[in-house]
Amino acid sequence: MNERAFASDNASGVHPRVLAAIAAANQGHTPAYGDDPWTARASAALCEAFNSDAEVLFCFGGTGANVISLAAVTRPHEAVLCADSAHVWSSECAAPERFLGGKLIPIAHQFGKISSAEITPYLGPGRGVHHTRPRVVTVTQPTEYGVLYSREELRELADFVHQHGLLLHVDGARFANAAAALGCTLAELGPECGVDILSFGGTKNGLLGGEAVLIFNRAATLHADYTRKQAMQLASKMRFISAQFLAYLEDELWRTLASQANQMASLLVTHCTDIDGLDFICPVDCNMLFPRLPQPVITELQKSFYFYTWDEQESIARWITSFDTTETDVLELSSAVARIISALGH
Ligand SMILES: Cc1ncc(COP(=O)(O)O)c(C=O)c1O
């Protein structure tokens, strides 16, 4: 098995600066549950990076961050609109629905992107109390297909959502990859686009484990910190999550790491361009690639490289590059694809 996997960006390890920050925080005793100096500094650093006086809630995982974000602003008779490809809908074992006590409504999308046109049919009065009331639209940036909303698209979506009295949540498990690809700041892609709540990922981009919920629209939530505790995402030794975020934000380490992952994905596309029998089903905007390949080629390739088959019937694989993917890794994978395709006569 190739030690550099293309299965997911959380198959990668921890960036040395993040590990060093954890080690540096490992001194003496400090108040638990986030009442420590690291958490105060990391919260302030996030507010600075996002140019907002957001409420910051550090938590363990991406599913937990989404659950807190959505549960903090919905009541059990309310609904969350999302693409039917959304992680919250397809890959969180109904955790959001369990914690919200409400409903997720999956809607049509294009490679994970939704627009006002897809949302509109769900905004009518319905049958009054017989239907749930939409309260939040959640989008993933970049989508689960690695496709980006431009800042203009996000801003338009936020305006539309707000005009209808709803809130906009962004699942940003790979938000750093999006901001790096778009060449903008975190603030420009978050609050400046009208995002109300963001699940800001770290784990997929070099942290050992840590995500942050950022509530930009503080008026929309009540006691979100209690929601975090109920959702079992309040770390007692929080300093070790906060210390990771301090390292992540220092000199924009997040951007350096995400840019490397993005650049390796784009290099992989370049190396694969001339391979007959391979095409990418959607644009490669960040660090996720969806190549369509003959099934026997996927099977043969998986003997040496660790990655997932995305859609068996359509013969589509998923490759994800990480902050530590190298040009050699990319060359090895693309050369193997070319070799196997020609050997199997496709
Ligand atoms: C878009 C997206 N959101 C959220 C998550 C949730 O992450 P976790 O596995 O930490 O719960 C993932 C993980 O794959 C993801 O891809």
The ligand as an SDF file (V2000), in Angstrom:
LIG
                    3D

 16 16  0  0  0  0  0  0  0  0999 V2000
  -17.7450   18.1370    3.9350 C   0  0  0  0  0  0  0  0  0  0  0  0
  -17.5470   17.4380    5.2380 C   0  0  0  0  0  0  0  0  0  0  0  0
  -18.1820   17.8940    6.3230 N   0  0  0  0  0  0  0  0  0  0  0  0
  -18.0230   17.3350    7.5190 C   0  0  0  0  0  0  0  0  0  0  0  0
  -17.2180   16.2310    7.6850 C   0  0  0  0  0  0  0  0  0  0  0  0
  -17.2250   15.5920    9.0570 C   0  0  0  0  0  0  0  0  0  0  0  0
  -16.0880   15.2880    9.6140 O   0  0  0  0  0  0  0  0  0  0  0  0
  -15.9290   14.2220   10.8200 P   0  0  0  0  0  0  0  0  0  0  0  0
  -15.6030   12.9380   10.1760 O   0  0  0  0  0  0  0  0  0  0  0  0
  -14.8340   14.8290   11.5980 O   0  0  0  0  0  0  0  0  0  0  0  0
  -17.1900   14.1530   11.6040 O   0  0  0  0  0  0  0  0  0  0  0  0
  -16.5250   15.7080    6.5910 C   0  0  0  0  0  0  0  0  0  0  0  0
  -15.6510   14.5250    6.7310 C   0  0  0  0  0  0  0  0  0  0  0  0
  -15.3720   13.8060    5.8220 O   0  0  0  0  0  0  0  0  0  0  0  0
  -16.7130   16.3150    5.3260 C   0  0  0  0  0  0  0  0  0  0  0  0
  -16.1210   15.8530    4.2310 O   0  0  0  0  0  0  0  0  0  0  0  0
  1  2  1  0
  2  3  1  0
  2 15  2  0
  3  4  2  0
  4  5  1  0
  5  6  1  0
  5 12  2  0
  6  7  1  0
  7  8  1  0
  8  9  2  0
  8 10  1  0
  8 11  1  0
 12 13  1  0
 12 15  1  0
 13 14  2  0
 15 16  1  0
M  END
$$$$
